[in-house]
């Protein structure tokens, strides 16, 4: 499955300058962008394309989606809302020695279109948390055992009972 993130930008290069910017509201399924990515919702964002000299600036705002992640501590899969920072990336017409790299991408000169697939893939991967947690205070597998009644502090409770009993014995004497 291919993600359709290709946009024509030829109108922005026309000499009459009638078109100064192109706006798109995105709602795309980005699951196919990366094999490790489990998107639970479509990615929504507003995209503005503006000509900046010989390049096109792609401005992405309010991008958000929900992804499924595995909690680092308890290993439970949970839904993680992901808000991408607003960003601006540049697309250039291919010239000698210019290659797509990092924040720079290329305009397809044959079709006058840009492809946001790689740009979005990078941004989503960067936005993923390094240490995903189902909740901030997740206590991990240990806490689940406690919930099941295999409490680790049980020996302490028994010790308390023992000392209480000893105390009572002393009090009686
Ligand atoms: Zn957890």
Backbone and ligand atoms as CSV (ligand in chain L), in Angstrom:
chain,resi,resn,atom,element,x,y,z
A,1,UNK,N,N,0.853,-1.205,0.000
A,1,UNK,CA,C,0.000,0.000,0.000
A,1,UNK,C,C,0.887,1.252,0.000
A,2,UNK,N,N,0.599,2.130,-0.900
A,2,UNK,CA,C,1.388,3.357,-1.010
A,2,UNK,C,C,0.591,4.507,-0.403
A,3,UNK,N,N,1.281,5.344,0.361
A,3,UNK,CA,C,0.627,6.512,0.948
A,3,UNK,C,C,0.633,7.638,-0.077
A,4,UNK,N,N,-0.534,8.215,-0.318
A,4,UNK,CA,C,-0.601,9.256,-1.340
A,4,UNK,C,C,-0.315,10.629,-0.732
A,5,UNK,N,N,0.916,11.044,-0.836
A,5,UNK,CA,C,1.323,12.339,-0.284
A,5,UNK,C,C,2.057,13.152,-1.348
A,6,UNK,N,N,1.531,13.072,-2.574
A,6,UNK,CA,C,2.166,13.773,-3.691
A,6,UNK,C,C,1.309,14.979,-4.078
A,7,UNK,N,N,1.938,16.127,-4.166
A,7,UNK,CA,C,1.198,17.356,-4.432
A,7,UNK,C,C,1.810,18.117,-5.601
A,8,UNK,N,N,0.971,18.601,-6.545
A,8,UNK,CA,C,1.491,19.401,-7.651
A,8,UNK,C,C,1.854,20.809,-7.169
A,9,UNK,N,N,2.975,21.319,-7.644
A,9,UNK,CA,C,3.397,22.667,-7.236
A,9,UNK,C,C,3.684,23.557,-8.447
A,10,UNK,N,N,3.406,23.044,-9.655
A,10,UNK,CA,C,3.704,23.782,-10.886
A,10,UNK,C,C,3.074,25.165,-10.924
A,11,UNK,N,N,1.855,25.301,-10.387
A,11,UNK,CA,C,1.159,26.597,-10.421
A,11,UNK,C,C,1.929,27.689,-9.689
A,12,UNK,N,N,2.698,27.269,-8.679
A,12,UNK,CA,C,3.444,28.259,-7.892
A,12,UNK,C,C,4.621,28.848,-8.669
A,13,UNK,N,N,5.032,28.155,-9.757
A,13,UNK,CA,C,6.184,28.632,-10.532
A,13,UNK,C,C,5.760,29.412,-11.783
A,14,UNK,N,N,4.456,29.555,-11.991
A,14,UNK,CA,C,3.989,30.273,-13.187
A,14,UNK,C,C,4.362,31.759,-13.104
A,15,UNK,N,N,4.676,32.323,-14.278
A,15,UNK,CA,C,5.177,33.696,-14.328
A,15,UNK,C,C,4.146,34.731,-13.869
A,16,UNK,N,N,2.850,34.466,-14.102
A,16,UNK,CA,C,1.850,35.495,-13.773
A,16,UNK,C,C,1.672,35.690,-12.257
A,17,UNK,N,N,2.159,34.738,-11.482
A,17,UNK,CA,C,2.113,34.889,-10.023
A,17,UNK,C,C,0.719,34.899,-9.434
A,18,UNK,N,N,-0.262,34.360,-10.178
A,18,UNK,CA,C,-1.642,34.370,-9.690
A,18,UNK,C,C,-1.806,33.490,-8.450
A,19,UNK,N,N,-1.072,32.386,-8.434
A,19,UNK,CA,C,-1.163,31.470,-7.293
A,19,UNK,C,C,0.061,31.693,-6.397
A,20,UNK,N,N,-0.167,32.141,-5.175
A,20,UNK,CA,C,0.971,32.406,-4.285
A,20,UNK,C,C,1.147,31.316,-3.240
A,21,UNK,N,N,0.072,30.607,-2.946
A,21,UNK,CA,C,0.209,29.497,-2.006
A,21,UNK,C,C,-0.887,28.470,-2.244
A,22,UNK,N,N,-0.590,27.241,-1.856
A,22,UNK,CA,C,-1.553,26.145,-2.000
A,22,UNK,C,C,-1.794,25.551,-0.625
A,23,UNK,N,N,-3.060,25.410,-0.280
A,23,UNK,CA,C,-3.379,24.855,1.039
A,23,UNK,C,C,-4.068,23.495,0.899
A,24,UNK,N,N,-3.699,22.586,1.769
A,24,UNK,CA,C,-4.315,21.265,1.777
A,24,UNK,C,C,-4.606,20.864,3.219
A,25,UNK,N,N,-5.779,20.284,3.431
A,25,UNK,CA,C,-6.049,19.666,4.732
A,25,UNK,C,C,-5.767,18.172,4.585
A,26,UNK,N,N,-4.837,17.695,5.377
A,26,UNK,CA,C,-4.435,16.293,5.257
A,26,UNK,C,C,-5.219,15.407,6.219
A,27,UNK,N,N,-5.570,14.237,5.749
A,27,UNK,CA,C,-6.122,13.173,6.596
A,27,UNK,C,C,-5.675,11.873,5.939
A,28,UNK,N,N,-4.479,11.429,6.332
A,28,UNK,CA,C,-3.879,10.296,5.637
A,28,UNK,C,C,-3.540,9.143,6.577
A,29,UNK,N,N,-3.734,7.955,6.058
A,29,UNK,CA,C,-3.323,6.751,6.783
A,29,UNK,C,C,-1.828,6.579,6.558
A,30,UNK,N,N,-1.055,6.700,7.628
A,30,UNK,CA,C,0.403,6.679,7.478
A,30,UNK,C,C,1.014,5.331,7.895
A,31,UNK,N,N,0.162,4.329,8.114
A,31,UNK,CA,C,0.672,3.020,8.557
A,31,UNK,C,C,1.719,2.453,7.609
A,32,UNK,N,N,1.543,2.715,6.320
A,32,UNK,CA,C,2.449,2.120,5.335
A,32,UNK,C,C,3.789,2.845,5.246
A,33,UNK,N,N,3.934,3.946,5.971
A,33,UNK,CA,C,5.177,4.714,5.880
A,33,UNK,C,C,6.360,3.953,6.453
A,34,UNK,N,N,6.104,3.165,7.495
A,34,UNK,CA,C,7.208,2.480,8.158
A,34,UNK,C,C,6.690,1.163,8.742
A,35,UNK,N,N,7.454,0.077,8.569
A,35,UNK,CA,C,6.967,-1.220,9.053
A,35,UNK,C,C,6.748,-1.258,10.563
A,36,UNK,N,N,7.446,-0.409,11.310
A,36,UNK,CA,C,7.307,-0.410,12.767
A,36,UNK,C,C,6.191,0.500,13.266
A,37,UNK,N,N,5.569,1.204,12.337
A,37,UNK,CA,C,4.577,2.203,12.739
A,37,UNK,C,C,3.173,1.605,12.744
A,38,UNK,N,N,2.505,1.662,13.917
A,38,UNK,CA,C,1.127,1.194,14.000
A,38,UNK,C,C,0.235,2.388,14.268
A,39,UNK,N,N,-0.298,2.976,13.204
A,39,UNK,CA,C,-1.144,4.155,13.352
A,39,UNK,C,C,-2.564,3.715,13.671
A,40,UNK,N,N,-3.136,4.276,14.741
A,40,UNK,CA,C,-4.509,3.935,15.127
A,40,UNK,C,C,-5.505,4.926,14.547
A,41,UNK,N,N,-5.026,6.098,14.171
A,41,UNK,CA,C,-5.884,7.087,13.509
A,41,UNK,C,C,-5.144,7.603,12.287
A,42,UNK,N,N,-5.876,8.328,11.446
A,42,UNK,CA,C,-5.209,8.997,10.339
A,42,UNK,C,C,-4.405,10.177,10.883
A,43,UNK,N,N,-3.382,10.540,10.152
A,43,UNK,CA,C,-2.650,11.752,10.507
A,43,UNK,C,C,-3.421,12.937,9.916
A,44,UNK,N,N,-3.762,13.895,10.776
A,44,UNK,CA,C,-4.422,15.099,10.282
A,44,UNK,C,C,-3.482,16.285,10.479
A,45,UNK,N,N,-3.511,17.195,9.527
A,45,UNK,CA,C,-2.637,18.367,9.583
A,45,UNK,C,C,-3.067,19.338,8.502
A,46,UNK,N,N,-2.668,20.588,8.642
A,46,UNK,CA,C,-2.865,21.517,7.535
A,46,UNK,C,C,-1.512,21.802,6.901
A,47,UNK,N,N,-1.523,21.732,5.578
A,47,UNK,CA,C,-0.298,21.870,4.808
A,47,UNK,C,C,-0.403,23.110,3.923
A,48,UNK,N,N,0.611,23.949,3.980
A,48,UNK,CA,C,0.669,25.113,3.106
A,48,UNK,C,C,1.936,25.020,2.272
A,49,UNK,N,N,1.799,25.187,0.972
A,49,UNK,CA,C,2.944,25.168,0.070
A,49,UNK,C,C,3.143,26.569,-0.479
A,50,UNK,N,N,4.338,27.117,-0.283
A,50,UNK,CA,C,4.634,28.483,-0.721
A,50,UNK,C,C,5.923,28.467,-1.528
A,51,UNK,N,N,5.939,29.262,-2.596
A,51,UNK,CA,C,7.179,29.361,-3.349
A,51,UNK,C,C,8.147,30.284,-2.622
A,52,UNK,N,N,9.385,29.832,-2.493
A,52,UNK,CA,C,10.427,30.646,-1.869
A,52,UNK,C,C,11.607,30.660,-2.821
A,53,UNK,N,N,11.613,31.600,-3.762
A,53,UNK,CA,C,12.670,31.643,-4.774
A,53,UNK,C,C,12.567,30.451,-5.696
A,54,UNK,N,N,13.642,29.674,-5.760
A,54,UNK,CA,C,13.643,28.488,-6.618
A,54,UNK,C,C,13.133,27.246,-5.903
A,55,UNK,N,N,12.696,27.427,-4.667
A,55,UNK,CA,C,12.276,26.254,-3.902
A,55,UNK,C,C,10.823,26.391,-3.463
A,56,UNK,N,N,10.313,25.312,-2.925
A,56,UNK,CA,C,8.968,25.311,-2.356
A,56,UNK,C,C,9.100,25.034,-0.862
A,57,UNK,N,N,8.491,25.908,-0.075
A,57,UNK,CA,C,8.459,25.664,1.366
A,57,UNK,C,C,7.173,24.909,1.684
A,58,UNK,N,N,7.326,23.779,2.341
A,58,UNK,CA,C,6.168,23.002,2.795
A,58,UNK,C,C,6.027,23.233,4.287
A,59,UNK,N,N,4.915,23.857,4.672
A,59,UNK,CA,C,4.702,24.192,6.088
A,59,UNK,C,C,3.585,23.307,6.629
A,60,UNK,N,N,3.922,22.543,7.631
A,60,UNK,CA,C,2.967,21.596,8.208
A,60,UNK,C,C,2.610,22.059,9.611
A,61,UNK,N,N,1.306,22.228,9.849
A,61,UNK,CA,C,0.885,22.707,11.168
A,61,UNK,C,C,-0.150,21.781,11.798
A,62,UNK,N,N,-0.075,21.677,13.110
A,62,UNK,CA,C,-1.090,20.937,13.874
A,62,UNK,C,C,-1.185,19.467,13.523
A,63,UNK,N,N,-0.076,18.874,13.100
A,63,UNK,CA,C,-0.111,17.462,12.719
A,63,UNK,C,C,-0.261,16.578,13.947
A,64,UNK,N,N,-1.246,15.685,13.919
A,64,UNK,CA,C,-1.422,14.777,15.046
A,64,UNK,C,C,-1.974,13.444,14.576
A,65,UNK,N,N,-1.667,12.436,15.346
A,65,UNK,CA,C,-2.206,11.105,15.114
A,65,UNK,C,C,-2.045,10.298,16.398
A,66,UNK,N,N,-2.672,9.125,16.431
A,66,UNK,CA,C,-2.519,8.227,17.570
A,66,UNK,C,C,-1.813,6.973,17.076
A,67,UNK,N,N,-0.755,6.592,17.776
A,67,UNK,CA,C,-0.020,5.388,17.390
A,67,UNK,C,C,-0.073,4.373,18.532
A,68,UNK,N,N,0.063,3.107,18.170
A,68,UNK,CA,C,0.119,2.074,19.207
A,68,UNK,C,C,1.569,1.790,19.551
A,69,UNK,N,N,1.878,1.860,20.848
A,69,UNK,CA,C,3.241,1.586,21.315
A,69,UNK,C,C,3.185,0.539,22.422
A,70,UNK,N,N,4.311,-0.110,22.652
A,70,UNK,CA,C,4.409,-1.054,23.764
A,70,UNK,C,C,5.107,-0.357,24.923
A,71,UNK,N,N,4.465,-0.387,26.095
A,71,UNK,CA,C,5.036,0.259,27.284
A,71,UNK,C,C,6.364,-0.399,27.644
A,72,UNK,N,N,7.343,0.440,27.893
A,72,UNK,CA,C,8.697,-0.036,28.204
A,72,UNK,C,C,8.738,-0.845,29.500
A,73,UNK,N,N,7.857,-0.506,30.443
A,73,UNK,CA,C,7.924,-1.138,31.761
A,73,UNK,C,C,7.018,-2.354,31.895
A,74,UNK,N,N,5.740,-2.201,31.476
A,74,UNK,CA,C,4.811,-3.322,31.690
A,74,UNK,C,C,4.540,-4.088,30.398
A,75,UNK,N,N,5.116,-3.619,29.285
A,75,UNK,CA,C,5.028,-4.288,27.985
A,75,UNK,C,C,3.625,-4.297,27.383
A,76,UNK,N,N,2.681,-3.605,28.037
A,76,UNK,CA,C,1.329,-3.514,27.515
A,76,UNK,C,C,1.299,-2.586,26.300
A,77,UNK,N,N,0.518,-2.951,25.270
A,77,UNK,CA,C,0.340,-2.055,24.132
A,77,UNK,C,C,-0.701,-1.008,24.501
A,78,UNK,N,N,-0.417,0.222,24.191
A,78,UNK,CA,C,-1.345,1.290,24.525
A,78,UNK,C,C,-1.353,2.325,23.402
A,79,UNK,N,N,-2.432,3.153,23.401
A,79,UNK,CA,C,-2.550,4.198,22.372
A,79,UNK,C,C,-1.846,5.468,22.823
A,80,UNK,N,N,-0.934,5.924,22.009
A,80,UNK,CA,C,-0.130,7.092,22.370
A,80,UNK,C,C,-0.461,8.239,21.414
A,81,UNK,N,N,-1.037,9.330,21.925
A,81,UNK,CA,C,-1.301,10.478,21.049
A,81,UNK,C,C,0.006,11.189,20.713
A,82,UNK,N,N,0.164,11.478,19.448
A,82,UNK,CA,C,1.418,12.064,18.983
A,82,UNK,C,C,1.118,13.419,18.340
A,83,UNK,N,N,1.704,14.475,18.879
A,83,UNK,CA,C,1.578,15.802,18.278
A,83,UNK,C,C,2.916,16.171,17.672
A,84,UNK,N,N,2.916,16.371,16.382
A,84,UNK,CA,C,4.169,16.758,15.733
A,84,UNK,C,C,4.354,18.266,15.864
A,85,UNK,N,N,5.584,18.723,16.097
A,85,UNK,CA,C,5.811,20.169,16.130
A,85,UNK,C,C,5.555,20.772,14.748
A,86,UNK,N,N,5.083,22.026,14.734
A,86,UNK,CA,C,4.914,22.700,13.439
A,86,UNK,C,C,6.270,22.770,12.764
A,87,UNK,N,N,6.284,22.554,11.455
A,87,UNK,CA,C,7.583,22.512,10.801
A,87,UNK,C,C,7.522,23.036,9.373
A,88,UNK,N,N,8.716,23.348,8.872
A,88,UNK,CA,C,8.868,23.909,7.540
A,88,UNK,C,C,10.021,23.185,6.864
A,89,UNK,N,N,9.757,22.613,5.719
A,89,UNK,CA,C,10.812,21.891,4.997
A,89,UNK,C,C,10.854,22.405,3.560
A,90,UNK,N,N,12.025,22.314,2.932
A,90,UNK,CA,C,12.191,22.882,1.602
A,90,UNK,C,C,12.402,21.831,0.531
A,91,UNK,N,N,11.757,22.072,-0.600
A,91,UNK,CA,C,11.885,21.197,-1.768
A,91,UNK,C,C,12.526,22.004,-2.892
A,92,UNK,N,N,13.611,21.479,-3.461
A,92,UNK,CA,C,14.344,22.187,-4.509
A,92,UNK,C,C,14.241,21.460,-5.836
A,93,UNK,N,N,14.327,22.246,-6.924
A,93,UNK,CA,C,14.469,21.633,-8.239
A,93,UNK,C,C,15.865,21.029,-8.305
A,94,UNK,N,N,15.978,19.845,-8.878
A,94,UNK,CA,C,17.295,19.196,-8.904
A,94,UNK,C,C,18.306,20.043,-9.680
A,95,UNK,N,N,19.477,20.209,-9.118
A,95,UNK,CA,C,20.578,20.885,-9.794
A,95,UNK,C,C,21.802,20.007,-9.631
A,96,UNK,N,N,22.871,20.372,-10.333
A,96,UNK,CA,C,24.099,19.585,-10.214
A,96,UNK,C,C,24.563,19.558,-8.766
A,97,UNK,N,N,24.807,18.387,-8.283
A,97,UNK,CA,C,25.397,18.259,-6.951
A,97,UNK,C,C,24.414,18.381,-5.805
A,98,UNK,N,N,23.151,18.664,-6.090
A,98,UNK,CA,C,22.173,18.803,-5.007
A,98,UNK,C,C,21.421,17.490,-4.821
A,99,UNK,N,N,21.493,16.971,-3.624
A,99,UNK,CA,C,20.786,15.728,-3.333
A,99,UNK,C,C,19.881,15.934,-2.139
A,100,UNK,N,N,18.786,15.192,-2.136
A,100,UNK,CA,C,17.883,15.250,-0.992
A,100,UNK,C,C,18.646,14.784,0.235
A,101,UNK,N,N,18.625,15.615,1.279
A,101,UNK,CA,C,19.388,15.260,2.464
A,101,UNK,C,C,18.824,15.998,3.661
A,102,UNK,N,N,18.579,15.296,4.715
A,102,UNK,CA,C,18.111,15.924,5.943
A,102,UNK,C,C,16.831,16.697,5.733
A,103,UNK,N,N,16.894,18.010,5.896
A,103,UNK,CA,C,15.695,18.831,5.798
A,103,UNK,C,C,15.407,19.276,4.373
A,104,UNK,N,N,16.228,18.834,3.421
A,104,UNK,CA,C,16.022,19.251,2.038
A,104,UNK,C,C,15.535,18.099,1.179
A,105,UNK,N,N,14.551,18.391,0.349
A,105,UNK,CA,C,13.979,17.379,-0.522
A,105,UNK,C,C,13.933,17.932,-1.943
A,106,UNK,N,N,13.565,17.067,-2.896
A,106,UNK,CA,C,13.593,17.484,-4.289
A,106,UNK,C,C,12.194,17.537,-4.908
A,107,UNK,N,N,12.033,18.488,-5.823
A,107,UNK,CA,C,10.823,18.570,-6.634
A,107,UNK,C,C,11.046,17.651,-7.840
A,108,UNK,N,N,10.039,16.883,-8.212
A,108,UNK,CA,C,10.163,16.046,-9.408
A,108,UNK,C,C,10.024,16.964,-10.627
A,109,UNK,N,N,11.113,17.191,-11.392
A,109,UNK,CA,C,11.073,18.163,-12.474
A,109,UNK,C,C,10.195,17.712,-13.640
A,110,UNK,N,N,9.974,16.419,-13.789
A,110,UNK,CA,C,9.169,15.915,-14.902
A,110,UNK,C,C,7.692,16.203,-14.684
A,111,UNK,N,N,7.246,16.179,-13.428
A,111,UNK,CA,C,5.816,16.338,-13.152
A,111,UNK,C,C,5.518,17.605,-12.352
A,112,UNK,N,N,6.564,18.311,-11.907
A,112,UNK,CA,C,6.379,19.477,-11.036
A,112,UNK,C,C,5.581,19.128,-9.787
A,113,UNK,N,N,5.917,17.998,-9.210
A,113,UNK,CA,C,5.215,17.589,-7.996
A,113,UNK,C,C,6.230,17.322,-6.876
A,114,UNK,N,N,5.744,17.429,-5.657
A,114,UNK,CA,C,6.588,17.074,-4.514
A,114,UNK,C,C,5.942,15.901,-3.779
A,115,UNK,N,N,6.782,15.103,-3.167
A,115,UNK,CA,C,6.328,13.920,-2.445
A,115,UNK,C,C,6.704,14.080,-0.970
A,116,UNK,N,N,5.687,14.174,-0.120
A,116,UNK,CA,C,5.941,14.404,1.305
A,116,UNK,C,C,6.148,13.113,2.105
A,117,UNK,N,N,6.156,11.989,1.407
A,117,UNK,CA,C,6.219,10.700,2.104
A,117,UNK,C,C,7.426,10.595,3.035
A,118,UNK,N,N,8.620,10.847,2.491
A,118,UNK,CA,C,9.837,10.688,3.282
A,118,UNK,C,C,9.910,11.735,4.399
A,119,UNK,N,N,9.492,12.945,4.078
A,119,UNK,CA,C,9.494,14.014,5.075
A,119,UNK,C,C,8.614,13.641,6.266
A,120,UNK,N,N,7.409,13.161,5.995
A,120,UNK,CA,C,6.499,12.805,7.086
A,120,UNK,C,C,6.982,11.582,7.858
A,121,UNK,N,N,7.541,10.613,7.131
A,121,UNK,CA,C,8.054,9.420,7.798
A,121,UNK,C,C,9.113,9.816,8.832
A,122,UNK,N,N,10.043,10.670,8.409
A,122,UNK,CA,C,11.104,11.114,9.315
A,122,UNK,C,C,10.526,11.837,10.534
A,123,UNK,N,N,9.566,12.735,10.282
A,123,UNK,CA,C,9.031,13.541,11.389
A,123,UNK,C,C,8.303,12.663,12.406
A,124,UNK,N,N,7.561,11.682,11.921
A,124,UNK,CA,C,6.821,10.814,12.843
A,124,UNK,C,C,7.791,9.972,13.663
A,125,UNK,N,N,8.808,9.421,13.007
A,125,UNK,CA,C,9.782,8.592,13.725
A,125,UNK,C,C,10.504,9.434,14.786
A,126,UNK,N,N,10.853,10.673,14.426
A,126,UNK,CA,C,11.536,11.555,15.385
A,126,UNK,C,C,10.642,11.897,16.571
A,127,UNK,N,N,9.327,11.965,16.318
A,127,UNK,CA,C,8.408,12.393,17.379
A,127,UNK,C,C,8.058,11.264,18.344
A,128,UNK,N,N,8.385,10.033,17.983
A,128,UNK,CA,C,8.064,8.917,18.870
A,128,UNK,C,C,8.895,9.008,20.146
A,129,UNK,N,N,8.300,8.693,21.300
A,129,UNK,CA,C,9.063,8.778,22.554
A,129,UNK,C,C,10.142,7.703,22.609
A,130,UNK,N,N,11.304,8.058,23.148
A,130,UNK,CA,C,12.381,7.084,23.282
A,130,UNK,C,C,12.039,6.045,24.343
A,131,UNK,N,N,11.309,6.492,25.371
A,131,UNK,CA,C,10.912,5.584,26.447
A,131,UNK,C,C,9.397,5.614,26.578
A,132,UNK,N,N,8.694,4.848,25.742
A,132,UNK,CA,C,7.229,4.876,25.798
A,132,UNK,C,C,6.707,4.271,27.095
A,133,UNK,N,N,5.806,4.997,27.763
A,133,UNK,CA,C,5.207,4.508,29.006
A,133,UNK,C,C,3.687,4.613,28.893
A,134,UNK,N,N,2.966,3.570,29.309
A,134,UNK,CA,C,1.505,3.576,29.204
A,134,UNK,C,C,0.934,4.673,30.092
A,135,UNK,N,N,1.599,4.940,31.210
A,135,UNK,CA,C,1.279,6.108,32.021
A,135,UNK,C,C,2.553,6.478,32.776
A,136,UNK,N,N,2.642,7.753,33.120
A,136,UNK,CA,C,3.888,8.265,33.671
A,136,UNK,C,C,4.368,7.471,34.890
A,137,UNK,N,N,3.397,7.022,35.705
A,137,UNK,CA,C,3.785,6.333,36.939
A,137,UNK,C,C,3.648,4.822,36.823
A,138,UNK,N,N,3.727,4.330,35.589
A,138,UNK,CA,C,3.639,2.880,35.406
A,138,UNK,C,C,4.750,2.210,36.224
A,139,UNK,N,N,4.354,1.260,37.063
A,139,UNK,CA,C,5.338,0.592,37.922
A,139,UNK,C,C,5.862,-0.687,37.302
A,140,UNK,N,N,5.359,-0.989,36.097
A,140,UNK,CA,C,5.902,-2.134,35.393
A,140,UNK,C,C,5.351,-3.457,35.871
A,141,UNK,N,N,6.027,-4.533,35.522
A,141,UNK,CA,C,5.555,-5.887,35.804
A,141,UNK,C,C,5.454,-6.143,37.303
A,142,UNK,N,N,6.315,-5.502,38.083
A,142,UNK,CA,C,6.320,-5.659,39.528
A,142,UNK,C,C,4.965,-5.296,40.121
A,143,UNK,N,N,4.411,-4.157,39.664
A,143,UNK,CA,C,3.158,-3.670,40.236
A,143,UNK,C,C,2.008,-4.605,39.879
A,144,UNK,N,N,2.077,-5.232,38.704
A,144,UNK,CA,C,1.006,-6.144,38.322
A,144,UNK,C,C,0.969,-7.352,39.248
A,145,UNK,N,N,2.140,-7.792,39.704
A,145,UNK,CA,C,2.187,-8.915,40.636
A,145,UNK,C,C,1.542,-8.529,41.957
A,146,UNK,N,N,1.791,-7.310,42.376
A,146,UNK,CA,C,1.199,-6.851,43.634
A,146,UNK,C,C,-0.311,-6.842,43.538
A,147,UNK,N,N,-0.808,-6.380,42.359
A,147,UNK,CA,C,-2.250,-6.324,42.168
A,147,UNK,C,C,-2.849,-7.723,42.266
A,148,UNK,N,N,-2.110,-8.717,41.801
A,148,UNK,CA,C,-2.608,-10.092,41.817
A,148,UNK,C,C,-2.524,-10.721,43.215
A,149,UNK,N,N,-2.064,-9.961,44.196
A,149,UNK,CA,C,-2.055,-10.488,45.552
A,149,UNK,C,C,-0.722,-11.088,45.967
A,150,UNK,N,N,0.237,-11.051,45.051
A,150,UNK,CA,C,1.555,-11.562,45.419
A,150,UNK,C,C,2.396,-10.404,45.949
A,151,UNK,N,N,1.817,-9.698,46.879
A,151,UNK,CA,C,2.432,-8.462,47.344
A,151,UNK,C,C,3.808,-8.696,47.944
A,152,UNK,N,N,4.718,-7.821,47.578
A,152,UNK,CA,C,6.077,-7.973,48.076
A,152,UNK,C,C,6.203,-7.545,49.535
A,153,UNK,N,N,5.233,-6.706,49.979
A,153,UNK,CA,C,5.343,-6.233,51.357
A,153,UNK,C,C,4.632,-7.164,52.335
A,154,UNK,N,N,4.131,-8.289,51.864
A,154,UNK,CA,C,3.465,-9.235,52.748
A,154,UNK,C,C,4.393,-9.734,53.868
A,155,UNK,N,N,5.637,-10.090,53.570
A,155,UNK,CA,C,6.524,-10.517,54.665
A,155,UNK,C,C,6.625,-9.463,55.753
A,156,UNK,N,N,6.601,-8.206,55.338
A,156,UNK,CA,C,6.681,-7.133,56.331
A,156,UNK,C,C,5.448,-7.126,57.210
A,157,UNK,N,N,4.292,-7.360,56.593
A,157,UNK,CA,C,3.052,-7.384,57.368
A,157,UNK,C,C,3.107,-8.502,58.403
A,158,UNK,N,N,3.638,-9.649,57.976
A,158,UNK,CA,C,3.749,-10.772,58.914
A,158,UNK,C,C,4.689,-10.438,60.069
A,159,UNK,N,N,5.767,-9.738,59.727
A,159,UNK,CA,C,6.725,-9.329,60.737
A,159,UNK,C,C,6.065,-8.403,61.755
A,160,UNK,N,N,5.218,-7.508,61.243
A,160,UNK,CA,C,4.492,-6.593,62.116
A,160,UNK,C,C,3.617,-7.353,63.104
A,161,UNK,N,N,2.890,-8.325,62.558
A,161,UNK,CA,C,2.013,-9.140,63.406
A,161,UNK,C,C,2.832,-9.842,64.496
A,162,UNK,N,N,3.999,-10.337,64.091
A,162,UNK,CA,C,4.869,-11.038,65.039
A,162,UNK,C,C,5.275,-10.121,66.192
A,163,UNK,N,N,5.721,-8.913,65.837
A,163,UNK,CA,C,6.163,-7.989,66.877
A,163,UNK,C,C,5.014,-7.538,67.759
A,164,UNK,N,N,3.837,-7.388,67.135
A,164,UNK,CA,C,2.657,-7.002,67.917
A,164,UNK,C,C,2.345,-8.077,68.951
A,165,UNK,N,N,2.432,-9.330,68.495
A,165,UNK,CA,C,2.164,-10.454,69.398
A,165,UNK,C,C,3.186,-10.479,70.531
A,166,UNK,N,N,4.436,-10.246,70.180
A,166,UNK,CA,C,5.499,-10.213,71.193
A,166,UNK,C,C,5.234,-9.113,72.202
A,167,UNK,N,N,4.818,-7.961,71.681
A,167,UNK,CA,C,4.543,-6.818,72.531
A,167,UNK,C,C,3.439,-7.133,73.528
A,168,UNK,N,N,2.388,-7.786,72.994
A,168,UNK,CA,C,1.256,-8.134,73.860
A,168,UNK,C,C,1.694,-9.085,74.968
A,169,UNK,N,N,2.566,-10.044,74.615
A,169,UNK,CA,C,3.084,-10.975,75.605
A,169,UNK,C,C,3.807,-10.215,76.725
A,170,UNK,N,N,4.658,-9.255,76.288
A,170,UNK,CA,C,5.393,-8.457,77.255
A,170,UNK,C,C,4.471,-7.687,78.153
A,171,UNK,N,N,3.402,-7.115,77.543
A,171,UNK,CA,C,2.469,-6.302,78.302
A,171,UNK,C,C,1.766,-7.137,79.378
A,172,UNK,N,N,1.552,-8.424,79.038
A,172,UNK,CA,C,0.827,-9.295,79.984
A,172,UNK,C,C,1.678,-9.672,81.174
A,173,UNK,N,N,3.013,-9.668,80.953
A,173,UNK,CA,C,3.872,-10.069,82.081
A,173,UNK,C,C,4.113,-8.945,83.074
L,1,ZN,ZN,ZN,3.088,0.367,31.529
